[in-house]
């Protein structure tokens, strides 16, 4: 099962662990739950690159697909 919500009705009925924002060359991955904050701490880390908005994670566009796949594989949801 894919944990990426594809329409608004799915979003309203599903607990969202992360919100993601596309800002062109960078994305912001915002953890919304305790589980999401734990996930970014374990899988990305505050000292991994430039993370001035921690626990919001600044991601280069080239890493987004892999990070989202890892989140989905661990059973968390992204909107």
N, CA, C and O atoms as a Tripos MOL2 file, in Angstrom:
@<TRIPOS>MOLECULE
protein
  316   315    79     0     0
PROTEIN
NO_CHARGES

@<TRIPOS>ATOM
      1 N           0.8370   -1.1890    0.0000 N.3       1 UNK1
      2 CA          0.0000    0.0000    0.0000 C.3       1 UNK1
      3 C           0.8740    1.2420    0.0000 C.2       1 UNK1
      4 O           1.8630    1.2990    0.7310 O.2       1 UNK1
      5 N           0.5320    2.2230   -0.7950 N.am      2 UNK2
      6 CA          1.2460    3.4810   -0.8830 C.3       2 UNK2
      7 C           0.7360    4.4200    0.2090 C.2       2 UNK2
      8 O          -0.4730    4.6120    0.3400 O.2       2 UNK2
      9 N           1.6260    4.9980    0.9820 N.am      3 UNK3
     10 CA          1.2300    5.9070    2.0600 C.3       3 UNK3
     11 C           1.1590    7.3600    1.6200 C.2       3 UNK3
     12 O           0.9720    8.2430    2.4570 O.2       3 UNK3
     13 N           1.3030    7.6280    0.3340 N.am      4 UNK4
     14 CA          1.2180    8.9890   -0.1520 C.3       4 UNK4
     15 C          -0.2310    9.2960   -0.4930 C.2       4 UNK4
     16 O          -0.8060    8.6690   -1.3830 O.2       4 UNK4
     17 N          -0.8220   10.2500    0.2040 N.am      5 UNK5
     18 CA         -2.2160   10.6050   -0.0540 C.3       5 UNK5
     19 C          -2.3200   11.2210   -1.4370 C.2       5 UNK5
     20 O          -1.5040   12.0640   -1.8110 O.2       5 UNK5
     21 N          -3.3270   10.7990   -2.1980 N.am      6 UNK6
     22 CA         -3.4570   11.2710   -3.5640 C.3       6 UNK6
     23 C          -4.6480   12.1960   -3.7700 C.2       6 UNK6
     24 O          -4.7290   12.8710   -4.7960 O.2       6 UNK6
     25 N          -5.5620   12.2410   -2.8270 N.am      7 UNK7
     26 CA         -6.6670   13.1700   -2.9660 C.3       7 UNK7
     27 C          -7.0750   13.7040   -1.5910 C.2       7 UNK7
     28 O          -6.7350   13.0990   -0.5740 O.2       7 UNK7
     29 N          -7.7990   14.8300   -1.5420 N.am      8 UNK8
     30 CA         -8.1370   15.4560   -0.2630 C.3       8 UNK8
     31 C          -8.9090   14.5670    0.7050 C.2       8 UNK8
     32 O          -8.7250   14.6920    1.9160 O.2       8 UNK8
     33 N          -9.7670   13.6720    0.2140 N.am      9 UNK9
     34 CA        -10.5250   12.8240    1.1290 C.3       9 UNK9
     35 C          -9.6060   11.8440    1.8480 C.2       9 UNK9
     36 O          -9.8470   11.5050    3.0060 O.2       9 UNK9
     37 N          -8.5570   11.3890    1.1730 N.am     10 UNK10
     38 CA         -7.5900   10.5060    1.8260 C.3      10 UNK10
     39 C          -6.8270   11.2640    2.9040 C.2      10 UNK10
     40 O          -6.5510   10.7100    3.9670 O.2      10 UNK10
     41 N          -6.4860   12.5170    2.6470 N.am     11 UNK11
     42 CA         -5.7430   13.3150    3.6160 C.3      11 UNK11
     43 C          -6.5600   13.5240    4.8720 C.2      11 UNK11
     44 O          -6.0220   13.4130    5.9740 O.2      11 UNK11
     45 N          -7.8360   13.8230    4.7450 N.am     12 UNK12
     46 CA         -8.6610   14.1180    5.9090 C.3      12 UNK12
     47 C          -8.8960   12.8930    6.7820 C.2      12 UNK12
     48 O          -9.1430   13.0340    7.9790 O.2      12 UNK12
     49 N          -8.8240   11.6950    6.2110 N.am     13 UNK13
     50 CA         -9.0740   10.4750    6.9660 C.3      13 UNK13
     51 C          -7.8130    9.7770    7.4400 C.2      13 UNK13
     52 O          -7.9010    8.7410    8.0980 O.2      13 UNK13
     53 N          -6.6510   10.3120    7.1260 N.am     14 UNK14
     54 CA         -5.3870    9.6710    7.4320 C.3      14 UNK14
     55 C          -4.5590   10.5810    8.3310 C.2      14 UNK14
     56 O          -4.4840   11.7890    8.1030 O.2      14 UNK14
     57 N          -3.9340    9.9910    9.3590 N.am     15 UNK15
     58 CA         -3.0120   10.7610   10.1780 C.3      15 UNK15
     59 C          -1.7760   11.0480    9.3380 C.2      15 UNK15
     60 O          -1.1510   10.1260    8.8140 O.2      15 UNK15
     61 N          -1.4300   12.2910    9.2120 N.am     16 UNK16
     62 CA         -0.2720   12.6860    8.4210 C.3      16 UNK16
     63 C           0.9280   12.8300    9.3490 C.2      16 UNK16
     64 O           0.8800   13.5730   10.3290 O.2      16 UNK16
     65 N           1.9940   12.1210    9.0360 N.am     17 UNK17
     66 CA          3.2090   12.2010    9.8360 C.3      17 UNK17
     67 C           4.1210   13.3270    9.3730 C.2      17 UNK17
     68 O           4.8050   13.9540   10.1820 O.2      17 UNK17
     69 N           4.1290   13.5820    8.0690 N.am     18 UNK18
     70 CA          4.9890   14.6050    7.4900 C.3      18 UNK18
     71 C           4.2170   15.4700    6.5140 C.2      18 UNK18
     72 O           3.3030   15.0030    5.8340 O.2      18 UNK18
     73 N           4.5940   16.7340    6.4550 N.am     19 UNK19
     74 CA          4.1570   17.6290    5.3810 C.3      19 UNK19
     75 C           5.4120   17.9390    4.5720 C.2      19 UNK19
     76 O           6.4930   18.0970    5.1400 O.2      19 UNK19
     77 N           5.2770   18.0250    3.2610 N.am     20 UNK20
     78 CA          6.4280   18.3480    2.4220 C.3      20 UNK20
     79 C           6.0830   19.5510    1.5610 C.2      20 UNK20
     80 O           4.9800   19.6580    1.0250 O.2      20 UNK20
     81 N           7.0470   20.4520    1.4410 N.am     21 UNK21
     82 CA          6.8720   21.6620    0.6400 C.3      21 UNK21
     83 C           7.9590   21.7150   -0.4230 C.2      21 UNK21
     84 O           9.1390   21.5220   -0.1290 O.2      21 UNK21
     85 N           7.5530   21.9770   -1.6560 N.am     22 UNK22
     86 CA          8.4820   22.1060   -2.7770 C.3      22 UNK22
     87 C           8.8010   23.5830   -2.9660 C.2      22 UNK22
     88 O           7.9150   24.3940   -3.2370 O.2      22 UNK22
     89 N          10.0770   23.9170   -2.8180 N.am     23 UNK23
     90 CA         10.5300   25.2900   -3.0260 C.3      23 UNK23
     91 C          11.5240   25.3520   -4.1800 C.2      23 UNK23
     92 O          12.4820   26.1250   -4.1470 O.2      23 UNK23
     93 N          11.2900   24.5390   -5.1860 N.am     24 UNK24
     94 CA         12.1460   24.5220   -6.3740 C.3      24 UNK24
     95 C          13.3690   23.6600   -6.1790 C.2      24 UNK24
     96 O          13.2910   22.4380   -6.3110 O.2      24 UNK24
     97 N          14.5010   24.2690   -5.8680 N.am     25 UNK25
     98 CA         15.7330   23.4880   -5.7270 C.3      25 UNK25
     99 C          15.8570   22.8150   -4.3700 C.2      25 UNK25
    100 O          16.6900   21.9260   -4.1900 O.2      25 UNK25
    101 N          15.0330   23.2320   -3.4130 N.am     26 UNK26
    102 CA         15.0120   22.5550   -2.1110 C.3      26 UNK26
    103 C          13.5810   22.2000   -1.7290 C.2      26 UNK26
    104 O          12.6180   22.8060   -2.2000 O.2      26 UNK26
    105 N          13.4730   21.2060   -0.8640 N.am     27 UNK27
    106 CA         12.1990   20.7990   -0.2890 C.3      27 UNK27
    107 C          12.3210   20.9080    1.2160 C.2      27 UNK27
    108 O          13.4030   20.7270    1.7730 O.2      27 UNK27
    109 N          11.2140   21.2040    1.8740 N.am     28 UNK28
    110 CA         11.1600   21.1940    3.3300 C.3      28 UNK28
    111 C          10.2870   20.0350    3.7640 C.2      28 UNK28
    112 O           9.1280   19.9320    3.3600 O.2      28 UNK28
    113 N          10.8430   19.1660    4.5850 N.am     29 UNK29
    114 CA         10.1400   18.0080    5.1220 C.3      29 UNK29
    115 C           9.8480   18.3030    6.5840 C.2      29 UNK29
    116 O          10.7590   18.3490    7.4110 O.2      29 UNK29
    117 N           8.5740   18.5030    6.8990 N.am     30 UNK30
    118 CA          8.1710   18.9220    8.2400 C.3      30 UNK30
    119 C           7.5350   17.7570    8.9950 C.2      30 UNK30
    120 O           6.4650   17.2830    8.6140 O.2      30 UNK30
    121 N           8.1860   17.2940   10.0590 N.am     31 UNK31
    122 CA          7.5860   16.2290   10.8550 C.3      31 UNK31
    123 C           6.4160   16.7790   11.6730 C.2      31 UNK31
    124 O           6.5410   17.8210   12.3160 O.2      31 UNK31
    125 N           5.2780   16.0780   11.6450 N.am     32 UNK32
    126 CA          4.0600   16.5380   12.3170 C.3      32 UNK32
    127 C           3.6980   15.6870   13.5340 C.2      32 UNK32
    128 O           2.8090   16.0580   14.3000 O.2      32 UNK32
    129 N           4.3680   14.5620   13.7210 N.am     33 UNK33
    130 CA          4.0630   13.6660   14.8350 C.3      33 UNK33
    131 C           5.3620   13.3060   15.5600 C.2      33 UNK33
    132 O           6.4600   13.5370   15.0550 O.2      33 UNK33
    133 N           5.2070   12.7370   16.7540 N.am     34 UNK34
    134 CA          6.3900   12.2700   17.4900 C.3      34 UNK34
    135 C           7.1280   11.1920   16.7100 C.2      34 UNK34
    136 O           8.3590   11.1570   16.6920 O.2      34 UNK34
    137 N           6.3660   10.3150   16.0670 N.am     35 UNK35
    138 CA          6.9880    9.2560   15.2590 C.3      35 UNK35
    139 C           7.8080    9.8490   14.1160 C.2      35 UNK35
    140 O           8.8870    9.3490   13.7960 O.2      35 UNK35
    141 N           7.3000   10.9020   13.5070 N.am     36 UNK36
    142 CA          8.0140   11.5520   12.4070 C.3      36 UNK36
    143 C           9.2890   12.2280   12.9100 C.2      36 UNK36
    144 O          10.3300   12.1470   12.2580 O.2      36 UNK36
    145 N           9.2170   12.8870   14.0570 N.am     37 UNK37
    146 CA         10.4160   13.5140   14.6290 C.3      37 UNK37
    147 C          11.4690   12.4650   14.9600 C.2      37 UNK37
    148 O          12.6590   12.6810   14.7340 O.2      37 UNK37
    149 N          11.0350   11.3440   15.4890 N.am     38 UNK38
    150 CA         11.9680   10.2530   15.7780 C.3      38 UNK38
    151 C          12.5800    9.7300   14.4830 C.2      38 UNK38
    152 O          13.7720    9.4280   14.4360 O.2      38 UNK38
    153 N          11.7710    9.6210   13.4360 N.am     39 UNK39
    154 CA         12.2630    9.1130   12.1540 C.3      39 UNK39
    155 C          13.3590   10.0110   11.5920 C.2      39 UNK39
    156 O          14.4020    9.5150   11.1670 O.2      39 UNK39
    157 N          13.1380   11.3280   11.5830 N.am     40 UNK40
    158 CA         14.1660   12.2160   11.0290 C.3      40 UNK40
    159 C          15.4290   12.1920   11.8860 C.2      40 UNK40
    160 O          16.5360   12.2940   11.3580 O.2      40 UNK40
    161 N          15.2740   12.0610   13.1900 N.am     41 UNK41
    162 CA         16.4570   11.9710   14.0540 C.3      41 UNK41
    163 C          17.2750   10.7230   13.7500 C.2      41 UNK41
    164 O          18.5030   10.7800   13.6960 O.2      41 UNK41
    165 N          16.6020    9.6070   13.5550 N.am     42 UNK42
    166 CA         17.2820    8.3310   13.3110 C.3      42 UNK42
    167 C          17.8210    8.1950   11.8880 C.2      42 UNK42
    168 O          18.8870    7.6160   11.6790 O.2      42 UNK42
    169 N          17.0910    8.7230   10.9190 N.am     43 UNK43
    170 CA         17.4220    8.4710    9.5190 C.3      43 UNK43
    171 C          18.1280    9.6140    8.8000 C.2      43 UNK43
    172 O          18.7650    9.3960    7.7700 O.2      43 UNK43
    173 N          18.0230   10.8160    9.3250 N.am     44 UNK44
    174 CA         18.6660   11.9610    8.6790 C.3      44 UNK44
    175 C          19.6440   12.6280    9.6460 C.2      44 UNK44
    176 O          20.8280   12.7570    9.3340 O.2      44 UNK44
    177 N          19.1750   13.0410   10.7840 N.am     45 UNK45
    178 CA         20.0390   13.6440   11.7910 C.3      45 UNK45
    179 C          20.2170   15.1420   11.6150 C.2      45 UNK45
    180 O          20.2910   15.6490   10.4950 O.2      45 UNK45
    181 N          20.2840   15.8280   12.7200 N.am     46 UNK46
    182 CA         20.3850   17.2830   12.7160 C.3      46 UNK46
    183 C          21.7000   17.7770   12.1140 C.2      46 UNK46
    184 O          21.7460   18.8760   11.5600 O.2      46 UNK46
    185 N          22.7430   17.0040   12.2100 N.am     47 UNK47
    186 CA         24.0510   17.4400   11.7120 C.3      47 UNK47
    187 C          24.3450   16.9400   10.3030 C.2      47 UNK47
    188 O          25.4780   17.0410    9.8330 O.2      47 UNK47
    189 N          23.3330   16.4020    9.6260 N.am     48 UNK48
    190 CA         23.4880   15.9060    8.2610 C.3      48 UNK48
    191 C          23.2620   17.0630    7.2950 C.2      48 UNK48
    192 O          22.1230   17.3680    6.9410 O.2      48 UNK48
    193 N          24.3210   17.6900    6.8790 N.am     49 UNK49
    194 CA         24.2010   18.8250    5.9690 C.3      49 UNK49
    195 C          23.7540   20.0770    6.7000 C.2      49 UNK49
    196 O          23.9440   20.2020    7.9100 O.2      49 UNK49
    197 N          23.1760   20.9780    5.9790 N.am     50 UNK50
    198 CA         22.7340   22.2650    6.4930 C.3      50 UNK50
    199 C          21.2800   22.1420    6.9510 C.2      50 UNK50
    200 O          20.3750   22.0500    6.1210 O.2      50 UNK50
    201 N          21.0520   22.1390    8.2570 N.am     51 UNK51
    202 CA         19.7080   21.9570    8.8070 C.3      51 UNK51
    203 C          19.3510   23.0930    9.7730 C.2      51 UNK51
    204 O          19.2270   22.8590   10.9760 O.2      51 UNK51
    205 N          19.1860   24.3090    9.2670 N.am     52 UNK52
    206 CA         18.9210   25.4530   10.1420 C.3      52 UNK52
    207 C          17.5040   25.5030   10.7020 C.2      52 UNK52
    208 O          17.2270   26.3030   11.5960 O.2      52 UNK52
    209 N          16.6050   24.6670   10.1970 N.am     53 UNK53
    210 CA         15.1990   24.7270   10.6070 C.3      53 UNK53
    211 C          14.7830   23.4810   11.3850 C.2      53 UNK53
    212 O          13.5890   23.2200   11.5360 O.2      53 UNK53
    213 N          15.7470   22.7140   11.8780 N.am     54 UNK54
    214 CA         15.4920   21.4540   12.5670 C.3      54 UNK54
    215 C          14.3890   21.6010   13.5900 C.2      54 UNK54
    216 O          14.4050   22.5790   14.3370 O.2      54 UNK54
    217 N          13.4240   20.6880   13.6750 N.am     55 UNK55
    218 CA         13.3810   19.3710   13.0600 C.3      55 UNK55
    219 C          12.8360   19.3480   11.6310 C.2      55 UNK55
    220 O          12.7550   18.2810   11.0240 O.2      55 UNK55
    221 N          12.4620   20.5100   11.0840 N.am     56 UNK56
    222 CA         12.1440   20.5320    9.6580 C.3      56 UNK56
    223 C          13.4360   20.2590    8.9040 C.2      56 UNK56
    224 O          14.4720   20.8550    9.1980 O.2      56 UNK56
    225 N          13.3720   19.3660    7.9420 N.am     57 UNK57
    226 CA         14.5630   18.9400    7.2090 C.3      57 UNK57
    227 C          14.6080   19.6480    5.8640 C.2      57 UNK57
    228 O          13.6320   19.6490    5.1150 O.2      57 UNK57
    229 N          15.7500   20.2480    5.5710 N.am     58 UNK58
    230 CA         15.9950   20.8590    4.2770 C.3      58 UNK58
    231 C          16.6080   19.7790    3.3860 C.2      58 UNK58
    232 O          17.6550   19.2190    3.7100 O.2      58 UNK58
    233 N          15.9480   19.4920    2.2630 N.am     59 UNK59
    234 CA         16.4060   18.4430    1.3410 C.3      59 UNK59
    235 C          16.6690   19.0200   -0.0420 C.2      59 UNK59
    236 O          15.8960   19.8330   -0.5490 O.2      59 UNK59
    237 N          17.7620   18.5920   -0.6350 N.am     60 UNK60
    238 CA         17.9660   18.8880   -2.0450 C.3      60 UNK60
    239 C          16.9790   18.0290   -2.8370 C.2      60 UNK60
    240 O          16.6540   16.9110   -2.4370 O.2      60 UNK60
    241 N          16.5170   18.5560   -3.9420 N.am     61 UNK61
    242 CA         15.5150   17.8660   -4.7580 C.3      61 UNK61
    243 C          15.9630   16.4540   -5.1500 C.2      61 UNK61
    244 O          15.1280   15.5550   -5.2480 O.2      61 UNK61
    245 N          17.2440   16.2460   -5.3720 N.am     62 UNK62
    246 CA         17.7340   14.9350   -5.8210 C.3      62 UNK62
    247 C          17.5820   13.8400   -4.7680 C.2      62 UNK62
    248 O          17.6510   12.6580   -5.1020 O.2      62 UNK62
    249 N          17.3740   14.2140   -3.4880 N.am     63 UNK63
    250 CA         17.2380   13.2310   -2.4230 C.3      63 UNK63
    251 C          15.7860   12.9520   -2.0190 C.2      63 UNK63
    252 O          15.5240   12.0200   -1.2580 O.2      63 UNK63
    253 N          14.8710   13.7330   -2.5120 N.am     64 UNK64
    254 CA         13.4800   13.6510   -2.0580 C.3      64 UNK64
    255 C          12.8600   12.2740   -2.2960 C.2      64 UNK64
    256 O          12.2530   11.7140   -1.3840 O.2      64 UNK64
    257 N          12.9960   11.7270   -3.4820 N.am     65 UNK65
    258 CA         12.3690   10.4280   -3.7820 C.3      65 UNK65
    259 C          12.8530    9.3360   -2.8330 C.2      65 UNK65
    260 O          12.0500    8.5460   -2.3350 O.2      65 UNK65
    261 N          14.1500    9.2870   -2.5800 N.am     66 UNK66
    262 CA         14.6870    8.2590   -1.6830 C.3      66 UNK66
    263 C          14.1940    8.4450   -0.2550 C.2      66 UNK66
    264 O          13.8650    7.4680    0.4200 O.2      66 UNK66
    265 N          14.1400    9.6800    0.2090 N.am     67 UNK67
    266 CA         13.6570    9.9410    1.5680 C.3      67 UNK67
    267 C          12.1800    9.5790    1.6830 C.2      67 UNK67
    268 O          11.7750    8.9390    2.6540 O.2      67 UNK67
    269 N          11.3810    9.9740    0.7160 N.am     68 UNK68
    270 CA          9.9470    9.6450    0.7570 C.3      68 UNK68
    271 C           9.7180    8.1400    0.7020 C.2      68 UNK68
    272 O           8.8090    7.6270    1.3550 O.2      68 UNK68
    273 N          10.5250    7.4350   -0.0660 N.am     69 UNK69
    274 CA         10.4000    5.9760   -0.1240 C.3      69 UNK69
    275 C          10.7580    5.3630    1.2310 C.2      69 UNK69
    276 O          10.0900    4.4340    1.6830 O.2      69 UNK69
    277 N          11.7930    5.8690    1.8750 N.am     70 UNK70
    278 CA         12.1540    5.3800    3.2040 C.3      70 UNK70
    279 C          11.0740    5.6250    4.2210 C.2      70 UNK70
    280 O          10.8060    4.7690    5.0650 O.2      70 UNK70
    281 N          10.4470    6.7840    4.1550 N.am     71 UNK71
    282 CA          9.3480    7.1070    5.0610 C.3      71 UNK71
    283 C           8.1870    6.1290    4.8310 C.2      71 UNK71
    284 O           7.6320    5.5830    5.7850 O.2      71 UNK71
    285 N           7.8290    5.9150    3.5650 N.am     72 UNK72
    286 CA          6.7300    4.9950    3.2380 C.3      72 UNK72
    287 C           7.0660    3.5650    3.6760 C.2      72 UNK72
    288 O           6.2120    2.8600    4.2120 O.2      72 UNK72
    289 N           8.2980    3.1470    3.4490 N.am     73 UNK73
    290 CA          8.7050    1.7930    3.8430 C.3      73 UNK73
    291 C           8.5850    1.5700    5.3480 C.2      73 UNK73
    292 O           8.3780    0.4440    5.8000 O.2      73 UNK73
    293 N           8.7160    2.6390    6.1140 N.am     74 UNK74
    294 CA          8.6070    2.5430    7.5730 C.3      74 UNK74
    295 C           7.1790    2.7830    8.0730 C.2      74 UNK74
    296 O           6.9450    2.8740    9.2780 O.2      74 UNK74
    297 N           6.2310    2.8830    7.1400 N.am     75 UNK75
    298 CA          4.8140    2.9640    7.5030 C.3      75 UNK75
    299 C           4.3250    4.3330    7.9140 C.2      75 UNK75
    300 O           3.2810    4.4430    8.5570 O.2      75 UNK75
    301 N           5.0480    5.3770    7.5620 N.am     76 UNK76
    302 CA          4.6140    6.7300    7.8940 C.3      76 UNK76
    303 C           4.0080    7.3870    6.6550 C.2      76 UNK76
    304 O           4.2900    6.9820    5.5270 O.2      76 UNK76
    305 N           3.1770    8.3990    6.8710 N.am     77 UNK77
    306 CA          2.4430    9.0440    5.7770 C.3      77 UNK77
    307 C           2.9430   10.4650    5.5480 C.2      77 UNK77
    308 O           3.2840   11.1770    6.4930 O.2      77 UNK77
    309 N           2.9820   10.8690    4.2700 N.am     78 UNK78
    310 CA          3.4220   12.2000    3.8530 C.3      78 UNK78
    311 C           2.3190   12.8560    3.0710 C.2      78 UNK78
    312 O           1.6300   12.2020    2.2880 O.2      78 UNK78
    313 N           2.1440   14.1420    3.2730 N.am     79 UNK79
    314 CA          1.1980   14.9180    2.4590 C.3      79 UNK79
    315 C           1.9470   16.0490    1.8330 C.2      79 UNK79
    316 O           1.3620   16.8460    1.1000 O.2      79 UNK79
@<TRIPOS>BOND
     1     1     2 1
     2     2     3 1
     3     3     4 2
     4     3     5 am
     5     5     6 1
     6     6     7 1
     7     7     8 2
     8     7     9 am
     9     9    10 1
    10    10    11 1
    11    11    12 2
    12    11    13 am
    13    13    14 1
    14    14    15 1
    15    15    16 2
    16    15    17 am
    17    17    18 1
    18    18    19 1
    19    19    20 2
    20    19    21 am
    21    21    22 1
    22    22    23 1
    23    23    24 2
    24    23    25 am
    25    25    26 1
    26    26    27 1
    27    27    28 2
    28    27    29 am
    29    29    30 1
    30    30    31 1
    31    31    32 2
    32    31    33 am
    33    33    34 1
    34    34    35 1
    35    35    36 2
    36    35    37 am
    37    37    38 1
    38    38    39 1
    39    39    40 2
    40    39    41 am
    41    41    42 1
    42    42    43 1
    43    43    44 2
    44    43    45 am
    45    45    46 1
    46    46    47 1
    47    47    48 2
    48    47    49 am
    49    49    50 1
    50    50    51 1
    51    51    52 2
    52    51    53 am
    53    53    54 1
    54    54    55 1
    55    55    56 2
    56    55    57 am
    57    57    58 1
    58    58    59 1
    59    59    60 2
    60    59    61 am
    61    61    62 1
    62    62    63 1
    63    63    64 2
    64    63    65 am
    65    65    66 1
    66    66    67 1
    67    67    68 2
    68    67    69 am
    69    69    70 1
    70    70    71 1
    71    71    72 2
    72    71    73 am
    73    73    74 1
    74    74    75 1
    75    75    76 2
    76    75    77 am
    77    77    78 1
    78    78    79 1
    79    79    80 2
    80    79    81 am
    81    81    82 1
    82    82    83 1
    83    83    84 2
    84    83    85 am
    85    85    86 1
    86    86    87 1
    87    87    88 2
    88    87    89 am
    89    89    90 1
    90    90    91 1
    91    91    92 2
    92    91    93 am
    93    93    94 1
    94    94    95 1
    95    95    96 2
    96    95    97 am
    97    97    98 1
    98    98    99 1
    99    99   100 2
   100    99   101 am
   101   101   102 1
   102   102   103 1
   103   103   104 2
   104   103   105 am
   105   105   106 1
   106   106   107 1
   107   107   108 2
   108   107   109 am
   109   109   110 1
   110   110   111 1
   111   111   112 2
   112   111   113 am
   113   113   114 1
   114   114   115 1
   115   115   116 2
   116   115   117 am
   117   117   118 1
   118   118   119 1
   119   119   120 2
   120   119   121 am
   121   121   122 1
   122   122   123 1
   123   123   124 2
   124   123   125 am
   125   125   126 1
   126   126   127 1
   127   127   128 2
   128   127   129 am
   129   129   130 1
   130   130   131 1
   131   131   132 2
   132   131   133 am
   133   133   134 1
   134   134   135 1
   135   135   136 2
   136   135   137 am
   137   137   138 1
   138   138   139 1
   139   139   140 2
   140   139   141 am
   141   141   142 1
   142   142   143 1
   143   143   144 2
   144   143   145 am
   145   145   146 1
   146   146   147 1
   147   147   148 2
   148   147   149 am
   149   149   150 1
   150   150   151 1
   151   151   152 2
   152   151   153 am
   153   153   154 1
   154   154   155 1
   155   155   156 2
   156   155   157 am
   157   157   158 1
   158   158   159 1
   159   159   160 2
   160   159   161 am
   161   161   162 1
   162   162   163 1
   163   163   164 2
   164   163   165 am
   165   165   166 1
   166   166   167 1
   167   167   168 2
   168   167   169 am
   169   169   170 1
   170   170   171 1
   171   171   172 2
   172   171   173 am
   173   173   174 1
   174   174   175 1
   175   175   176 2
   176   175   177 am
   177   177   178 1
   178   178   179 1
   179   179   180 2
   180   179   181 am
   181   181   182 1
   182   182   183 1
   183   183   184 2
   184   183   185 am
   185   185   186 1
   186   186   187 1
   187   187   188 2
   188   187   189 am
   189   189   190 1
   190   190   191 1
   191   191   192 2
   192   191   193 am
   193   193   194 1
   194   194   195 1
   195   195   196 2
   196   195   197 am
   197   197   198 1
   198   198   199 1
   199   199   200 2
   200   199   201 am
   201   201   202 1
   202   202   203 1
   203   203   204 2
   204   203   205 am
   205   205   206 1
   206   206   207 1
   207   207   208 2
   208   207   209 am
   209   209   210 1
   210   210   211 1
   211   211   212 2
   212   211   213 am
   213   213   214 1
   214   214   215 1
   215   215   216 2
   216   215   217 am
   217   217   218 1
   218   218   219 1
   219   219   220 2
   220   219   221 am
   221   221   222 1
   222   222   223 1
   223   223   224 2
   224   223   225 am
   225   225   226 1
   226   226   227 1
   227   227   228 2
   228   227   229 am
   229   229   230 1
   230   230   231 1
   231   231   232 2
   232   231   233 am
   233   233   234 1
   234   234   235 1
   235   235   236 2
   236   235   237 am
   237   237   238 1
   238   238   239 1
   239   239   240 2
   240   239   241 am
   241   241   242 1
   242   242   243 1
   243   243   244 2
   244   243   245 am
   245   245   246 1
   246   246   247 1
   247   247   248 2
   248   247   249 am
   249   249   250 1
   250   250   251 1
   251   251   252 2
   252   251   253 am
   253   253   254 1
   254   254   255 1
   255   255   256 2
   256   255   257 am
   257   257   258 1
   258   258   259 1
   259   259   260 2
   260   259   261 am
   261   261   262 1
   262   262   263 1
   263   263   264 2
   264   263   265 am
   265   265   266 1
   266   266   267 1
   267   267   268 2
   268   267   269 am
   269   269   270 1
   270   270   271 1
   271   271   272 2
   272   271   273 am
   273   273   274 1
   274   274   275 1
   275   275   276 2
   276   275   277 am
   277   277   278 1
   278   278   279 1
   279   279   280 2
   280   279   281 am
   281   281   282 1
   282   282   283 1
   283   283   284 2
   284   283   285 am
   285   285   286 1
   286   286   287 1
   287   287   288 2
   288   287   289 am
   289   289   290 1
   290   290   291 1
   291   291   292 2
   292   291   293 am
   293   293   294 1
   294   294   295 1
   295   295   296 2
   296   295   297 am
   297   297   298 1
   298   298   299 1
   299   299   300 2
   300   299   301 am
   301   301   302 1
   302   302   303 1
   303   303   304 2
   304   303   305 am
   305   305   306 1
   306   306   307 1
   307   307   308 2
   308   307   309 am
   309   309   310 1
   310   310   311 1
   311   311   312 2
   312   311   313 am
   313   313   314 1
   314   314   315 1
   315   315   316 2
@<TRIPOS>SUBSTRUCTURE
     1 UNK1         2 RESIDUE 1 A UNK
     2 UNK2         6 RESIDUE 1 A UNK
     3 UNK3        10 RESIDUE 1 A UNK
     4 UNK4        14 RESIDUE 1 A UNK
     5 UNK5        18 RESIDUE 1 A UNK
     6 UNK6        22 RESIDUE 1 A UNK
     7 UNK7        26 RESIDUE 1 A UNK
     8 UNK8        30 RESIDUE 1 A UNK
     9 UNK9        34 RESIDUE 1 A UNK
    10 UNK10       38 RESIDUE 1 A UNK
    11 UNK11       42 RESIDUE 1 A UNK
    12 UNK12       46 RESIDUE 1 A UNK
    13 UNK13       50 RESIDUE 1 A UNK
    14 UNK14       54 RESIDUE 1 A UNK
    15 UNK15       58 RESIDUE 1 A UNK
    16 UNK16       62 RESIDUE 1 A UNK
    17 UNK17       66 RESIDUE 1 A UNK
    18 UNK18       70 RESIDUE 1 A UNK
    19 UNK19       74 RESIDUE 1 A UNK
    20 UNK20       78 RESIDUE 1 A UNK
    21 UNK21       82 RESIDUE 1 A UNK
    22 UNK22       86 RESIDUE 1 A UNK
    23 UNK23       90 RESIDUE 1 A UNK
    24 UNK24       94 RESIDUE 1 A UNK
    25 UNK25       98 RESIDUE 1 A UNK
    26 UNK26      102 RESIDUE 1 A UNK
    27 UNK27      106 RESIDUE 1 A UNK
    28 UNK28      110 RESIDUE 1 A UNK
    29 UNK29      114 RESIDUE 1 A UNK
    30 UNK30      118 RESIDUE 1 A UNK
    31 UNK31      122 RESIDUE 1 A UNK
    32 UNK32      126 RESIDUE 1 A UNK
    33 UNK33      130 RESIDUE 1 A UNK
    34 UNK34      134 RESIDUE 1 A UNK
    35 UNK35      138 RESIDUE 1 A UNK
    36 UNK36      142 RESIDUE 1 A UNK
    37 UNK37      146 RESIDUE 1 A UNK
    38 UNK38      150 RESIDUE 1 A UNK
    39 UNK39      154 RESIDUE 1 A UNK
    40 UNK40      158 RESIDUE 1 A UNK
    41 UNK41      162 RESIDUE 1 A UNK
    42 UNK42      166 RESIDUE 1 A UNK
    43 UNK43      170 RESIDUE 1 A UNK
    44 UNK44      174 RESIDUE 1 A UNK
    45 UNK45      178 RESIDUE 1 A UNK
    46 UNK46      182 RESIDUE 1 A UNK
    47 UNK47      186 RESIDUE 1 A UNK
    48 UNK48      190 RESIDUE 1 A UNK
    49 UNK49      194 RESIDUE 1 A UNK
    50 UNK50      198 RESIDUE 1 A UNK
    51 UNK51      202 RESIDUE 1 A UNK
    52 UNK52      206 RESIDUE 1 A UNK
    53 UNK53      210 RESIDUE 1 A UNK
    54 UNK54      214 RESIDUE 1 A UNK
    55 UNK55      218 RESIDUE 1 A UNK
    56 UNK56      222 RESIDUE 1 A UNK
    57 UNK57      226 RESIDUE 1 A UNK
    58 UNK58      230 RESIDUE 1 A UNK
    59 UNK59      234 RESIDUE 1 A UNK
    60 UNK60      238 RESIDUE 1 A UNK
    61 UNK61      242 RESIDUE 1 A UNK
    62 UNK62      246 RESIDUE 1 A UNK
    63 UNK63      250 RESIDUE 1 A UNK
    64 UNK64      254 RESIDUE 1 A UNK
    65 UNK65      258 RESIDUE 1 A UNK
    66 UNK66      262 RESIDUE 1 A UNK
    67 UNK67      266 RESIDUE 1 A UNK
    68 UNK68      270 RESIDUE 1 A UNK
    69 UNK69      274 RESIDUE 1 A UNK
    70 UNK70      278 RESIDUE 1 A UNK
    71 UNK71      282 RESIDUE 1 A UNK
    72 UNK72      286 RESIDUE 1 A UNK
    73 UNK73      290 RESIDUE 1 A UNK
    74 UNK74      294 RESIDUE 1 A UNK
    75 UNK75      298 RESIDUE 1 A UNK
    76 UNK76      302 RESIDUE 1 A UNK
    77 UNK77      306 RESIDUE 1 A UNK
    78 UNK78      310 RESIDUE 1 A UNK
    79 UNK79      314 RESIDUE 1 A UNK
